[in-house]
């Protein structure tokens, strides 16, 4: 019985993942484009810190 419950849970996760994942990826792409369009912050300070270490 436990094996059946695990199989059902796996199927539910697979189906919900195939439904939710594309929407999350699309939202991530849109947010990325918005941030790129607005301009990303400079990483000059970070680069200097990494070069000195």
Secondary structure, 3 states (H helix, E strand, C coil): CHHHHHHHHHHHHHHHHHHHHHHHHHHHHHHHHHHHHHCCCCCHHHHHHHHHC
